[in-house]
Amino acid sequence: MSMGMAPAMAASPVTGAVIGLPDFADLVDRVGPAVVNIRTTERPKQAQRGGNGMPGDEDMQEFLRRFFGGQMPGPNGRAPRRQAPSDEPVQRGVGSGFILSADGYVMTNAHVVDGADEVFVTLTDKREFKAKVLGADTRTDVAVLKIDGEKLPFLLMGDSDKIRAGEWVIAIGSPFNLENTVTAGIISAKTRDTGEYLPLIQSDVAVNPGNSGGPLINMRGEVIGINSQIATLSGGSNGISFAVPINEAMRVSEQLKKAGKVTRGRIGVQIGEVGKEVAESLGLKTAHGAEVSLVEPGGPADKAGIKAGDIILKFNGKDVNRSSDLPRLVGDTALGSKANVTIWRKGAELTLPVKVEELDADKDKNAKGGKGKGGKAEPDTGKSNALGLKVSDLSADQKKELNVSGGVVVDDVEGVAERAQLEEGDVLLQLNNIEIKDAKQFNAAVAKLDPKRASVLLVYRDGATRFISLRPTAKAEK
């Protein structure tokens, strides 16, 4: 039956070319011989084990967290460890690694060899070598070993900066001491901020205890990462694994070969993330950069004029999108050189030259400081303002201790301020990018705030500063 209208045509689905699943066999034949099993031993320490010779709960938590295991877990979930005389080394665990060059340089994870008295490397042809640990870097979880060998099979390094989410990869290692186990999957994400010092590669390749230190390999047979961590509650694979990008690992390995350690730069600041409301209140178009919460007195940043409350936007021309970007950029800068640091202060950009010094992980650089309690220069008014704050002037001693020319101390919080988790004893230094001089000026400024817009306070507490965003009420809360 015709209604005088042409029948509607079904929309054509958007399709891509049908691609068959890859065959990894030739790839594994080519790269497999350069992947090694790493066995470590240690001399038992009486304080580290109970009377039954079993590892303690702390050992097991590390086992689960880092998936560095040797034997299959027993019925109680623990990896059994055999009894041994006190002077005989016992097996500590089994991990994985891969050969970097024909003359015997081997790369693995730092946590695989951490605390080991002896390290043994076994090839697929069953040759075993006693390895020397040239160096290990816990920040990136990279270690370099050396074995005495010639014309050894080795792997080619890829470019981890050019990887793409969705591309096929394989992992080879020794999960649960099952040597030369091959698993496959795809890259799930290129950069995940799960590492202490650098973003990691996320994949869904199955990795388990013992895969630590093994290579993550692309379809060209190139190493793009070192399998390092998994996300798990059970200790087994959940399809979320993380690998150290090989570009960073190779930079680290060169320093480990030469000096046995890695030296990094520092500028002497503590930093935090920049939230959306804070960014809007400070006049930033987007929430990006690193908020300076503390400046080390006498440190490089302090000498350059960087202050608590500044937002670091760029380091040597490179964008700081997240606070975690800054330590990596500073750490890769040559020691003693001057870097241009672009900051956001009082609604405008400012670039300052900062000299980069060596990072000393063992030296405590935290500035001391409390909540600025002490004598009051102005008596309590007894009435909270529109932010729910009762404040008073800082004493001369407090200003000297905190190295500030103005500011107020919080005497009481309620309403808006209490919900924003402000506390008695906090010191307020800025309101919406304007420095706070005293209680009178602060209360006058609060009275003029628009209740429809969020405001941001720069707050000093326990030796560090941070921005806190809050919205004033139309009338003071009582």
C-alpha positions in Angstrom: 0.0 0.0 0.0 1.4 3.4 -1.0 1.0 6.5 1.1 2.7 8.7 -1.5 6.0 8.6 0.4 9.2 6.7 -0.4 10.2 4.1 2.2 12.8 5.3 4.6 16.3 4.0 3.9 18.1 2.4 6.8 21.2 4.2 7.8 24.4 2.4 6.7 26.5 1.4 9.7 30.0 2.8 9.9 32.4 -0.1 9.7 36.2 -0.5 9.5 38.2 -3.1 7.8 38.0 -6.5 9.4 41.3 -7.4 10.9 42.3 -10.9 11.9 43.9 -11.5 15.3 47.7 -11.5 15.2 49.8 -14.6 15.4 52.5 -14.0 18.0 54.5 -17.2 17.4 57.2 -15.8 15.1 57.6 -12.8 17.3 58.1 -14.9 20.4 60.6 -17.1 18.6 62.6 -14.0 17.7 62.6 -12.2 21.1 62.1 -15.0 23.6 65.8 -16.0 24.0 66.7 -12.6 25.3 64.2 -12.7 28.2 65.8 -14.1 31.3 64.7 -15.6 34.6 66.2 -13.8 37.7 66.6 -15.7 40.9 67.7 -14.0 44.1 68.9 -15.3 47.4 69.6 -13.8 50.8 71.1 -14.9 54.1 68.3 -15.3 56.6 68.1 -12.7 59.3 66.6 -13.9 62.5 64.7 -10.6 63.1 62.9 -11.0 59.8 61.3 -14.3 60.3 59.4 -16.2 63.0 60.3 -19.5 64.5 58.7 -21.5 61.7 60.9 -19.9 59.0 57.9 -18.3 57.2 57.8 -14.7 55.9 55.9 -12.2 58.0 52.7 -10.3 57.1 54.8 -7.4 55.9 56.7 -9.7 53.5 53.4 -11.0 52.1 52.0 -7.5 51.6 55.0 -6.6 49.6 54.6 -9.9 47.6 51.0 -8.9 46.7 51.7 -5.3 46.0 54.7 -5.8 43.8 53.9 -9.4 42.5 57.5 -10.5 43.1 57.1 -14.1 43.9 59.0 -17.4 43.6 56.9 -20.3 44.5 53.1 -20.9 44.1 51.3 -19.7 47.2 50.3 -22.4 49.6 46.7 -23.1 50.9 47.0 -20.3 53.4 48.0 -17.8 50.7 51.6 -17.6 51.7 54.6 -18.5 49.6 56.4 -21.3 51.4 60.0 -20.8 52.2 62.2 -23.7 53.2 64.1 -24.0 56.4 67.8 -23.5 56.2 70.8 -23.2 58.5 71.5 -19.6 59.5 74.7 -19.5 57.4 73.1 -20.9 54.1 71.5 -18.5 51.6 67.8 -19.2 50.9 65.8 -18.4 47.8 64.2 -15.0 48.1 62.1 -15.0 45.0 62.0 -15.2 41.2 61.5 -12.3 38.8 62.2 -11.6 35.2 64.5 -9.4 33.1 65.9 -8.9 29.6 69.3 -8.6 28.0 70.2 -5.1 26.7 73.4 -6.0 24.8 75.4 -8.9 23.6 78.1 -8.3 26.3 75.7 -9.0 29.1 73.9 -6.0 30.4 70.5 -6.9 31.8 67.6 -4.7 32.8 65.0 -5.5 35.5 63.0 -3.9 38.3 64.7 -2.4 41.3 62.3 -4.2 43.6 63.3 -7.5 42.1 66.9 -7.2 43.4 66.3 -5.0 46.4 67.8 -6.6 49.5 69.3 -9.6 47.7 72.7 -11.0 48.6 73.1 -12.9 45.4 71.5 -12.6 42.0 71.4 -15.4 39.3 70.3 -14.9 35.7 69.1 -17.9 33.7 68.7 -17.9 29.9 66.2 -19.9 27.9 69.0 -22.3 26.9 69.5 -23.1 30.7 72.8 -21.3 31.0 73.0 -19.6 34.4 75.2 -16.7 35.4 75.9 -15.0 38.7 75.0 -11.3 38.2 76.5 -8.1 39.6 74.0 -5.4 40.4 75.5 -2.2 38.9 72.8 0.0 40.3 69.1 0.3 41.2 66.8 3.4 41.2 63.7 3.0 43.4 62.0 6.1 42.1 61.6 4.6 38.6 61.9 1.0 39.7 64.8 0.2 37.3 67.9 -1.8 37.9 70.8 -2.8 35.7 72.8 -6.1 36.1 75.9 -7.4 34.4 76.7 -11.0 33.6 79.9 -12.3 32.1 78.9 -13.5 28.6 79.6 -13.0 24.9 77.4 -12.9 21.9 74.3 -13.1 24.0 70.8 -12.6 22.5 69.5 -9.1 23.2 66.4 -7.0 22.6 65.9 -3.8 20.6 64.5 -0.8 22.4 61.4 0.9 21.0 60.1 4.5 21.6 57.6 4.6 24.4 56.7 8.2 23.5 55.1 6.9 20.2 53.0 4.1 21.6 49.2 4.2 21.0 46.4 3.0 23.2 44.9 -0.1 21.5 48.0 -1.5 19.9 48.9 -5.1 20.6 51.7 -6.0 23.0 53.1 -9.1 24.6 54.8 -9.8 28.0 57.3 -12.5 28.6 58.4 -13.5 32.1 58.3 -16.1 34.9 55.0 -15.8 36.7 54.9 -18.1 39.7 58.3 -19.4 38.5 56.8 -20.7 35.2 59.7 -19.6 33.0 59.2 -18.1 29.5 55.5 -17.6 29.9 54.0 -15.4 27.1 50.8 -13.4 27.5 49.3 -10.9 25.1 47.0 -7.9 25.2 46.7 -4.2 24.3 47.9 -0.9 25.6 45.1 0.4 27.7 46.5 3.9 28.4 49.7 5.6 27.6 50.3 7.5 30.9 48.9 6.7 34.3 50.1 8.7 37.3 50.6 5.6 39.5 54.4 5.8 39.7 56.2 7.8 42.3 58.3 9.7 39.8 56.9 9.0 36.3 53.7 8.0 34.5 53.4 4.3 33.7 52.0 2.4 30.7 48.8 0.6 31.5 47.9 -2.6 29.6 45.6 -5.5 30.0 48.3 -8.1 29.5 48.1 -10.8 32.1 51.0 -10.4 34.5 51.4 -12.2 37.9 53.9 -12.7 40.7 57.3 -13.3 39.0 56.6 -11.2 35.9 58.3 -8.2 37.5 61.2 -6.9 35.4 60.1 -8.6 32.2 59.7 -6.7 29.0 56.5 -5.3 27.4 57.1 -5.8 23.7 55.3 -4.3 20.6 54.6 -6.2 17.4 57.9 -5.1 15.9 59.8 -6.9 18.6 60.8 -3.8 20.4 60.7 -3.3 24.2 58.4 -0.4 25.1 58.2 -1.0 28.8 59.3 -3.0 31.9 56.4 -4.8 33.7 56.4 -3.4 37.2 53.1 -3.3 39.0 49.5 -4.7 38.9 46.2 -3.5 40.4 44.9 -6.4 42.4 43.3 -7.4 45.7 44.0 -11.1 45.4 47.6 -11.0 44.2 46.7 -12.3 40.8 46.0 -10.6 37.4 42.9 -8.4 37.1 43.7 -7.3 33.6 45.3 -4.0 34.8 49.1 -3.9 34.8 51.6 -1.1 34.6 55.0 -0.9 32.9 57.8 1.6 33.2 58.2 3.4 29.9 61.4 2.2 28.2 62.6 5.7 27.2 62.8 6.8 30.9 64.3 3.4 31.8 67.1 3.7 29.3 67.9 7.2 30.6 68.1 5.8 34.1 70.2 2.8 32.9 72.9 5.0 31.4 73.4 6.7 34.8 73.4 3.4 36.6 76.0 2.0 34.3 78.3 4.9 34.8 77.8 5.9 38.4 75.7 3.2 40.0 73.1 5.8 41.0 70.8 8.5 39.5 71.2 12.2 40.2 68.2 14.4 39.8 67.6 18.1 40.1 65.5 20.0 42.7 64.3 23.6 43.2 63.1 23.3 46.8 59.3 23.5 46.7 56.4 21.4 47.9 53.5 21.3 45.5 49.9 20.3 45.1 47.2 20.0 42.5 45.2 23.0 41.3 41.4 22.4 41.6 38.8 23.8 39.3 37.3 26.3 41.8 40.7 27.5 42.9 41.7 28.0 39.2 38.6 30.0 38.5 39.1 32.2 41.6 42.7 32.9 40.7 41.8 33.9 37.1 43.2 30.8 35.4 41.2 29.6 32.3 41.7 25.9 33.2 42.7 23.9 36.2 46.4 23.2 35.5 49.8 23.8 36.9 51.4 23.0 40.3 50.4 24.9 43.4 53.4 25.9 45.5 52.4 25.0 49.1 55.9 25.4 50.7 59.1 27.1 49.7 62.3 25.8 51.3 64.0 28.8 53.1 67.3 29.5 51.4 66.5 27.0 48.6 66.7 27.7 44.8 63.1 28.7 44.5 63.3 31.0 47.5 66.4 32.7 46.1 64.6 33.1 42.8 61.6 34.8 44.4 59.0 32.0 44.1 56.5 32.2 46.9 53.9 29.9 48.6 50.6 30.3 46.7 52.3 30.8 43.3 51.1 28.4 40.5 53.9 27.0 38.4 52.6 26.9 34.8 55.8 26.1 32.8 59.3 24.9 33.4 61.9 25.8 30.8 59.1 26.4 28.3 57.4 23.0 28.9 53.8 23.1 30.2 53.1 21.8 33.7 49.6 20.3 33.2 49.6 18.4 36.5 51.6 18.8 39.6 53.2 15.4 38.9 54.8 16.9 35.7 57.0 19.3 37.6 59.3 16.8 39.5 60.0 14.9 36.2 60.9 18.1 34.4 63.1 19.4 37.2 64.7 16.0 37.7 65.8 15.8 34.1 67.4 19.2 34.1 71.2 19.4 34.2 72.5 20.2 37.7 73.7 23.7 38.2 71.9 25.1 35.2 69.3 27.9 35.3 65.8 27.1 34.3 63.0 29.6 33.5 60.0 29.0 35.7 56.7 30.6 34.6 54.4 31.2 37.5 50.9 32.7 38.0 50.7 35.3 40.7 47.9 37.9 41.3 46.3 37.3 38.0 49.4 37.6 35.7 52.2 35.4 34.5 55.8 36.0 35.7 58.9 34.2 34.6 61.8 33.7 37.1 65.2 32.1 36.6 65.9 29.3 39.1 69.1 27.4 39.6 68.6 23.6 39.7 70.4 21.9 42.6 70.9 18.2 43.2 68.1 16.3 44.9 69.2 14.7 48.2 66.6 12.1 49.1 68.1 11.6 52.6 68.1 15.2 53.6 64.9 16.6 55.3 64.1 19.8 53.5 60.8 20.4 55.1 60.4 23.8 56.7 59.3 23.7 60.2 56.2 25.6 61.4 53.1 25.3 63.3 49.7 27.0 63.1 51.0 30.4 64.0 49.6 30.5 67.5 50.7 33.2 69.8 49.8 36.6 71.2 47.1 38.7 69.4 47.5 42.2 68.3 43.8 42.8 67.9 41.1 41.6 70.3 38.4 39.1 69.2 35.4 41.0 67.8 33.1 38.2 68.9 31.3 38.1 65.5 32.0 35.9 62.5 32.1 37.3 59.0 30.4 36.1 55.9 32.9 33.3 55.5 32.1 32.0 59.0 35.5 33.2 60.4 36.6 35.1 63.5 40.1 36.3 63.0 42.7 38.5 64.6 46.0 40.2 63.7 49.2 38.3 63.7 51.6 39.3 66.4 55.1 40.7 65.5 56.7 37.4 66.6 54.3 35.4 64.4 55.1 37.5 61.4 58.8 37.1 62.0 58.5 33.3 62.4 56.4 32.9 59.3 58.4 35.5 57.3 55.3 37.5 56.3 54.4 41.2 56.5 50.7 40.6 57.0 48.0 38.0 57.5 45.5 37.0 60.1 45.1 34.1 62.5 41.8 32.2 62.7 40.3 32.3 66.2 37.1 30.4 65.5 35.3 28.7 62.5 31.6 28.0 61.8 29.2 27.6 58.9 30.9 28.0 55.6 34.5 28.0 57.0 33.8 24.9 59.0 32.4 23.0 56.1 35.5 24.0 54.1 37.6 22.4 56.9 39.3 25.5 58.0 40.6 25.2 61.5 41.4 27.4 64.5 45.0 28.5 64.4 45.1 28.6 60.6 46.9 31.6 59.2 45.2 33.4 56.2 47.6 35.1 53.8 45.6 36.0 50.7 42.0 36.4 49.7 41.3 36.1 46.0 44.9 37.0 45.1 44.9 40.0 47.4 47.4 39.9 50.3 45.7 40.2 53.7 47.2 42.9 55.8 45.2 42.7 59.1 41.8 41.7 60.5 40.1 45.0 59.7 41.1 44.9 56.1 40.2 41.2 55.8 36.7 41.6 57.3 36.0 44.6 55.1 37.0 42.6 52.0 34.9 39.6 53.0 31.9 41.9 53.5 32.2 42.9 49.8 32.4 39.4 48.4 29.8 38.3 45.9 27.9 35.3 47.4 27.2 34.0 43.9 30.9 33.4 43.3 33.4 31.1 45.1 36.3 32.8 46.8 39.7 31.3 47.5 41.9 31.7 50.6 45.6 31.0 50.8 46.0 29.2 54.1 49.1 28.4 56.1 48.9 25.3 58.3 51.6 23.0 59.7 54.5 24.4 57.8 52.8 24.5 54.4 50.3 26.6 52.5 47.3 25.6 50.3 44.4 27.2 48.6 40.9 26.6 50.0 37.8 27.5 48.0 34.6 28.5 49.7 31.5 30.5 49.0 30.4 33.3 51.3 26.9 33.5 52.7 24.6 36.5 52.0 24.7 37.3 55.8 27.1 36.4 58.5 26.3 33.1 60.2 25.8 33.2 63.9 
